[in-house]
C-alpha cells in the first residue's frame, strides 16, 4: 500500500448520510484529527481488507454466467460439468 505522505492528494466529492456525518464530526472532535483524515484512514483500511479480492484473478470469474444459463444441479452433478 502506498504511503499517503509519498503520494499527491486527489480531491473526491462524496455524499454521506446524516448519521455518518454526525458520527464523523463526533469522532473528529474526540480524536482531534480532521474529518478528511478519518475518511482517508477508513479508505486505507477498506483497501487493505480487500486487496486479495481485487488482485486475485479468480474473482473475475464471479458472475460470468448468466443466471438463466447456469445449471441448477452443479452441486450434485459437478463431475458432469
N, C-alpha and C positions, 0 to 999 in steps of 0.2 A: 504494500500500500504506500502511495506517495505521501510524503510529509506535506502538511499544509504550508509550512514555512518555506518550502522549496518550490512551491507552485503558485502561479498567478491566480488570483481570485477571479471567478466568473460570476456575474450578477444573475440571479434567478429570482423570479417572482412566483410565489406560491400562495395558494389560498388555504387557510386553516379555519376550522370551525370555532365558535365562541369558547367552548370548553378548552380546546387546545390552546387558544390564545391566553385565556386566564391562567392555565397551568404553566405555560411558557413564561409569562410575566412573573408568576409566583416563584418558580424555580430560579429565574434570572436574578431576582432580588435576593433570594435566600443564599445563593451561591456567589453572588456579586460578580457575575460574568454576563456578557451580553447575550441577548436572545439569539443573535446570529451565531455566536459561538456554540450555544446549546444545539442549535439546528445542525451545524457542521459536525458536531460530535455525534449526534444521532445518525446522520447520514453515513459517517465513517463506520459506526458500529453496524449499521444495516449492511453496508458493503462487505465488511469483514465476515459477517454471519452468512452471507450469500455468495461469496466468491467461488466456492467449489461448484455450486449450481450453475453459475454463469460460465465458468471455464470448462466444465465437463461437456464434451461433445455429445454424449448420450442423452443429455437433457434436450437436445434439439429434436430428438425423435418423438418426444411427448406431444401428442395432439396431431400427429401427421395423418393418422387415419380418421376419416370422417365417421361419425357415429353410425350412420346408416349403412356403411360398407364394412364395419367392424364385426367380425364373428362374435356371437354372444356366448360361445361354448369353449373359449380358449382355455380356461382354467381346467376344464375336464378333458378336452381333446387336444392338449398342447402338442403332443407328438405328431399330430397330423399336419400341423402348420409349419 
